[in-house]
C-alpha cells in the first residue's frame, strides 16, 4: 500500500466516524448547546449559553487563527537555526490593549448573566394554566422520593401538570449523602444536601417524559439513580393526584411496587432475584420478606452495605412496601 | 578540586550504584528520582484512565462496574493530581531551579531528600490502599462527606493518610524553593532577571505554603468524623456537609494553578528559544503570574454553584473567577507576540509548546462558561467539566511538561531524545487528546453526568463515548512511543552544554552537570545571561 492510499483510507475512515456521530447528532443540537429547553428557566440558561458563545467563538478564532498564521508565516524555512528574530522586548500599548479588551468582554458577560437572573430565579406564583404546585423532592441512596401537598408519595417518576409552575423543595435525609437533582430540559441542577433545604422550579411547555439523573457521586449505584418528570395535561394530572390520594389512604395503591422498583430493585432486582449489585441477597422466596416487622427493621436502619432506604418512611409507605414484598416475593414467584 | 573533595568525604558504602541514589542529597539526583517516580505513577494512573474509558466505550458495558469503577476513578484523579502533576513539577524545579539561578544546590539539601522520600512513601500508601479492607477510597478525588464519612473499610483512611504525608512533603519542598530563590541567586541576578520558569516555581511554592494548611484542616476533620467522635460534617449532630467543600476548594482551586503556573513557566522558556526572540513583555508575564496566584485564592466557591448559595455569593465568585481570565489572557497574547516575526524552529519542545497554546486556550475559554453560574447549573458535574479540566491539566500542564522534558532531557542526561520519535509522540498525543476530550464537552451538554460507570443506549452518548475511548488509546500509543524514545536515548546523540542555543544559566554548565553544578558562574546582566554572553563573544569575533 502506498503512503498516499494509506492517507486516503485514514481520512475516509475519519469521515465515516464523523458521519456516524453526526447522524444521531442531527436529532437534537448534537451537544453543541444545552439540551433543548422546555421550561422558561431552561430557556434563560440556553440564551446565556449562546450569548457567551459569541465572545468565545471570536476569541477562539482570533487566538487559534493568529497561532496558525504565525506558525506558517514565521517558520524557519531556509534561515539558519541561530538567526535571531527582531529583539522586541514588549509593547506597553499592545499589552494594555489586550488587558482592557477582556475586561470589557467579561463585563458584558457579567451584565448579561445578572439581567437573566430574575427570570431564572423568581418562581411565578401562578400561570394561565393554574396556581403554583409545590412538591418536595428527596434525594436518597439511590432513588428520588416526591411528596405532593396532599400527602401523596411517589418515587423516581415525578408527575407534573402542563404549563403550571412547579416549585421543588430539594432535600436529603440527615442520614443520607449528597445528591443533585437535574432534568436538563427543565433547567439547571441543584444539590440535595443532608441538612440543607434548597429549591428550584420549572414550568413545562409540553407534555411528555423528560429524563435526567443524579449528578453528584452518591455511592455505588449513582449511575442507576435516574429521575424522570412526566408532564400531563392539567385535568389528567389532577385526576391522577386525586386517585392516588384515595388509593394510598385506602392502602390499595401501586405505591409498594413503585417504591420497590425505585429503591430496592437497583440491587435486589425487579424480580427479587438478588445479586444485581453488591451481592444483594435474593428476596424472592425468602421467609424474611414475609415478616413485616423484620423488613421494617432492615429498611429503616440499613444493614451491612445496604443503605437505610426506608429511614423516615411514613407508616403508609412502609405498609405499602411490606405488603408488596409479602404478596409478590415471599414464597410466590419461585423459579 | 571541589569534585574530588566531594567524593572523598563520602563513605565507601554510599558510593554503590543503588546506595548512592538512596542517600543522595544532590538536587539533580533528587530531581531525577522525582521524575522517574512520577513517570511510574503516571503510567499506573494512565492505565486506570484507559480502564475507565474502556468501560464507557459502549452502553451497558461491564468491564468495570459500580464500586470498582468508583475506586478506579477516585484513584485516577487523586494520583494524577497529587502523585503526578504536582510532584513532576517539583522534580523539574528541583533539577532546574538551582542551575537556572547559578547555585550549587537547594538551600536545604537534606530537607529536599526528605520531601522526596515522603512523596514516594505517600504514593505507595495511596496505591497499596487497593488492598485495604473494603478496597481503595471510592468517593472521588474530592471525597465529599457525608459519602466519604459513610464509606466503609479503610481505603478512605489511607487516602487521608497519603494526602497528609504528601502535604508535609510539599510544604517542606515549597519552603525549600522559596528560601533557595531568595538567597542563592547568582551575582547580578535581580528579581527582574530571574528566569520565568524560576518565577513560576517561586509562586507555585508560595501558593502551596498558603493553601496546604486548609487541606490539612479539612482532611483532619474528615478523619476525626470517620474514626473519632466529632461531627463536623454531620448535619444530624449540628455539623455541615458543605463546610468540607469550602475547605477543600479553598485549597483545591489554587491547586489548579499550582499545577498550571510552572507549566506556564516552561512555555515562557521554550517559546523564546525556539523563536530566537526574547519573551514578549517579561514583566507582564512575571506579574501576571502573581496576579493569577492571588486571585486564585478568591474563586473557590465556583466549584459550588449548585449547593444553593445566595445569588450575591454566586455573583461574587463569578466575577472573581472571570478576573482570572484577564492575566491568563494577557499571557496567551504575550506568548503569541513572542512568536510574531520570530525564526520558528519546530523541534519537539516547540511542537509541544505550540500544542499547549492551542489546547490551553480552549480550556481557558470553556472556563468562562463555567464561571457564568447559570450555565454552570446546566454543565456542573457533567462531562463538560471533565473536558474542561483535562484541557487545562492534560492539554495544558502535561503538554507543557512534555515540552519541558524534551527541552531539558539533554541537560538531565547529556543525550538528546530522538527527534523523529518526538514528533510522532507529539502528533499521536495531540490528535488523541482532542479526540478524547473534545467530544466530552458535547456529552456534558447532552446531559451525561461525570462519575457514572454506565449509561443506557442513546445514539449521541454512544457515538461520542466511543470516539473518546478511541482517542484515549491513540494517546496511550503516543506515550508508548515516548517511552521507546526514552529507552533509545541511552545511546542518543550527545548533547554538549547548550544544544538549543538557549538563554539561561543551566546551559552554561556541562550536560549532565557535575555534582557541584558550576566551576564558575558569569555575572548576570539580563534575564538572558547566555544570550548576552554569545553576543559579546560574537562582537569579539570569537564565535
HADDOCK unambig.tbl for C-alpha pairs under 7 A between the chains (distance, minus, plus):
assign (segid A and resid 21 and name CA) (segid B and resid 460 and name CA) 6.89 0.50 0.50
assign (segid A and resid 21 and name CA) (segid B and resid 463 and name CA) 5.31 0.50 0.50
assign (segid A and resid 21 and name CA) (segid B and resid 464 and name CA) 6.85 0.50 0.50
assign (segid A and resid 24 and name CA) (segid B and resid 459 and name CA) 5.55 0.50 0.50
assign (segid A and resid 24 and name CA) (segid B and resid 460 and name CA) 5.58 0.50 0.50
assign (segid A and resid 25 and name CA) (segid B and resid 460 and name CA) 5.90 0.50 0.50
assign (segid A and resid 31 and name CA) (segid B and resid 442 and name CA) 4.23 0.50 0.50
assign (segid A and resid 31 and name CA) (segid B and resid 443 and name CA) 6.25 0.50 0.50
assign (segid A and resid 31 and name CA) (segid B and resid 445 and name CA) 5.14 0.50 0.50
assign (segid A and resid 31 and name CA) (segid B and resid 446 and name CA) 4.79 0.50 0.50
assign (segid A and resid 32 and name CA) (segid B and resid 442 and name CA) 5.82 0.50 0.50
assign (segid A and resid 32 and name CA) (segid B and resid 445 and name CA) 6.92 0.50 0.50
assign (segid A and resid 33 and name CA) (segid B and resid 445 and name CA) 6.03 0.50 0.50
assign (segid A and resid 34 and name CA) (segid B and resid 445 and name CA) 4.76 0.50 0.50
assign (segid A and resid 34 and name CA) (segid B and resid 446 and name CA) 6.31 0.50 0.50
assign (segid A and resid 35 and name CA) (segid B and resid 445 and name CA) 6.48 0.50 0.50
assign (segid A and resid 35 and name CA) (segid B and resid 446 and name CA) 5.58 0.50 0.50
assign (segid A and resid 45 and name CA) (segid B and resid 374 and name CA) 5.88 0.50 0.50
assign (segid A and resid 45 and name CA) (segid B and resid 375 and name CA) 5.74 0.50 0.50
assign (segid A and resid 48 and name CA) (segid B and resid 375 and name CA) 6.99 0.50 0.50
assign (segid A and resid 49 and name CA) (segid B and resid 375 and name CA) 6.32 0.50 0.50
assign (segid A and resid 52 and name CA) (segid B and resid 369 and name CA) 6.95 0.50 0.50
assign (segid A and resid 56 and name CA) (segid B and resid 365 and name CA) 6.20 0.50 0.50
assign (segid A and resid 64 and name CA) (segid B and resid 358 and name CA) 6.20 0.50 0.50
assign (segid A and resid 67 and name CA) (segid B and resid 336 and name CA) 6.65 0.50 0.50
assign (segid A and resid 70 and name CA) (segid B and resid 339 and name CA) 6.58 0.50 0.50
assign (segid A and resid 70 and name CA) (segid B and resid 340 and name CA) 6.19 0.50 0.50
assign (segid A and resid 74 and name CA) (segid B and resid 341 and name CA) 5.74 0.50 0.50
assign (segid A and resid 74 and name CA) (segid B and resid 342 and name CA) 5.78 0.50 0.50
assign (segid A and resid 74 and name CA) (segid B and resid 343 and name CA) 5.86 0.50 0.50
assign (segid A and resid 74 and name CA) (segid B and resid 344 and name CA) 5.90 0.50 0.50
assign (segid A and resid 75 and name CA) (segid B and resid 343 and name CA) 5.95 0.50 0.50
assign (segid A and resid 75 and name CA) (segid B and resid 344 and name CA) 4.61 0.50 0.50
assign (segid A and resid 75 and name CA) (segid B and resid 345 and name CA) 6.59 0.50 0.50
assign (segid A and resid 76 and name CA) (segid B and resid 343 and name CA) 4.92 0.50 0.50
assign (segid A and resid 76 and name CA) (segid B and resid 344 and name CA) 5.03 0.50 0.50
assign (segid A and resid 76 and name CA) (segid B and resid 345 and name CA) 5.68 0.50 0.50
assign (segid A and resid 83 and name CA) (segid B and resid 276 and name CA) 6.99 0.50 0.50
assign (segid A and resid 83 and name CA) (segid B and resid 343 and name CA) 6.91 0.50 0.50
assign (segid A and resid 84 and name CA) (segid B and resid 276 and name CA) 4.86 0.50 0.50
assign (segid A and resid 84 and name CA) (segid B and resid 277 and name CA) 6.39 0.50 0.50
assign (segid A and resid 84 and name CA) (segid B and resid 343 and name CA) 6.70 0.50 0.50
assign (segid A and resid 85 and name CA) (segid B and resid 276 and name CA) 5.43 0.50 0.50
assign (segid A and resid 85 and name CA) (segid B and resid 277 and name CA) 5.35 0.50 0.50
assign (segid A and resid 85 and name CA) (segid B and resid 341 and name CA) 6.33 0.50 0.50
assign (segid A and resid 85 and name CA) (segid B and resid 342 and name CA) 4.60 0.50 0.50
assign (segid A and resid 85 and name CA) (segid B and resid 343 and name CA) 5.61 0.50 0.50
assign (segid A and resid 86 and name CA) (segid B and resid 277 and name CA) 6.53 0.50 0.50
assign (segid A and resid 86 and name CA) (segid B and resid 341 and name CA) 7.00 0.50 0.50
assign (segid A and resid 87 and name CA) (segid B and resid 277 and name CA) 5.68 0.50 0.50
assign (segid A and resid 87 and name CA) (segid B and resid 278 and name CA) 6.17 0.50 0.50
assign (segid A and resid 88 and name CA) (segid B and resid 278 and name CA) 6.77 0.50 0.50
assign (segid A and resid 88 and name CA) (segid B and resid 280 and name CA) 6.85 0.50 0.50
assign (segid A and resid 89 and name CA) (segid B and resid 278 and name CA) 6.09 0.50 0.50
assign (segid A and resid 89 and name CA) (segid B and resid 279 and name CA) 6.53 0.50 0.50
assign (segid A and resid 89 and name CA) (segid B and resid 280 and name CA) 5.11 0.50 0.50
assign (segid A and resid 89 and name CA) (segid B and resid 281 and name CA) 5.78 0.50 0.50
assign (segid A and resid 90 and name CA) (segid B and resid 280 and name CA) 4.67 0.50 0.50
assign (segid A and resid 90 and name CA) (segid B and resid 281 and name CA) 4.33 0.50 0.50
assign (segid A and resid 98 and name CA) (segid B and resid 330 and name CA) 6.22 0.50 0.50
assign (segid A and resid 99 and name CA) (segid B and resid 326 and name CA) 6.31 0.50 0.50
assign (segid A and resid 99 and name CA) (segid B and resid 330 and name CA) 5.98 0.50 0.50
assign (segid A and resid 102 and name CA) (segid B and resid 326 and name CA) 6.08 0.50 0.50
assign (segid A and resid 103 and name CA) (segid B and resid 326 and name CA) 6.83 0.50 0.50
assign (segid A and resid 106 and name CA) (segid B and resid 322 and name CA) 6.67 0.50 0.50
assign (segid A and resid 113 and name CA) (segid B and resid 372 and name CA) 6.78 0.50 0.50
assign (segid A and resid 174 and name CA) (segid B and resid 235 and name CA) 5.96 0.50 0.50
assign (segid A and resid 174 and name CA) (segid B and resid 236 and name CA) 5.39 0.50 0.50
assign (segid A and resid 177 and name CA) (segid B and resid 146 and name CA) 5.11 0.50 0.50
assign (segid A and resid 177 and name CA) (segid B and resid 147 and name CA) 5.39 0.50 0.50
assign (segid A and resid 184 and name CA) (segid B and resid 378 and name CA) 6.74 0.50 0.50
assign (segid A and resid 184 and name CA) (segid B and resid 447 and name CA) 6.34 0.50 0.50
assign (segid A and resid 188 and name CA) (segid B and resid 377 and name CA) 4.36 0.50 0.50
assign (segid A and resid 188 and name CA) (segid B and resid 378 and name CA) 4.48 0.50 0.50
assign (segid A and resid 189 and name CA) (segid B and resid 306 and name CA) 6.48 0.50 0.50
assign (segid A and resid 189 and name CA) (segid B and resid 377 and name CA) 5.15 0.50 0.50
assign (segid A and resid 189 and name CA) (segid B and resid 378 and name CA) 6.14 0.50 0.50
assign (segid A and resid 190 and name CA) (segid B and resid 306 and name CA) 4.93 0.50 0.50
assign (segid A and resid 190 and name CA) (segid B and resid 307 and name CA) 6.42 0.50 0.50
assign (segid A and resid 190 and name CA) (segid B and resid 308 and name CA) 6.77 0.50 0.50
assign (segid A and resid 191 and name CA) (segid B and resid 306 and name CA) 5.68 0.50 0.50
assign (segid A and resid 191 and name CA) (segid B and resid 307 and name CA) 5.24 0.50 0.50
assign (segid A and resid 194 and name CA) (segid B and resid 235 and name CA) 6.40 0.50 0.50
assign (segid A and resid 195 and name CA) (segid B and resid 235 and name CA) 5.11 0.50 0.50
assign (segid A and resid 198 and name CA) (segid B and resid 308 and name CA) 5.94 0.50 0.50
assign (segid A and resid 215 and name CA) (segid B and resid 381 and name CA) 6.00 0.50 0.50
assign (segid A and resid 215 and name CA) (segid B and resid 449 and name CA) 5.43 0.50 0.50
assign (segid A and resid 216 and name CA) (segid B and resid 381 and name CA) 6.68 0.50 0.50
assign (segid A and resid 217 and name CA) (segid B and resid 451 and name CA) 6.33 0.50 0.50
assign (segid A and resid 218 and name CA) (segid B and resid 147 and name CA) 6.47 0.50 0.50
assign (segid A and resid 219 and name CA) (segid B and resid 147 and name CA) 6.96 0.50 0.50
assign (segid A and resid 220 and name CA) (segid B and resid 66 and name CA) 4.85 0.50 0.50
assign (segid A and resid 220 and name CA) (segid B and resid 67 and name CA) 5.11 0.50 0.50
assign (segid A and resid 221 and name CA) (segid B and resid 66 and name CA) 6.27 0.50 0.50
assign (segid A and resid 222 and name CA) (segid B and resid 452 and name CA) 6.54 0.50 0.50
assign (segid A and resid 223 and name CA) (segid B and resid 452 and name CA) 4.57 0.50 0.50
assign (segid A and resid 223 and name CA) (segid B and resid 453 and name CA) 6.08 0.50 0.50
assign (segid A and resid 223 and name CA) (segid B and resid 454 and name CA) 6.16 0.50 0.50
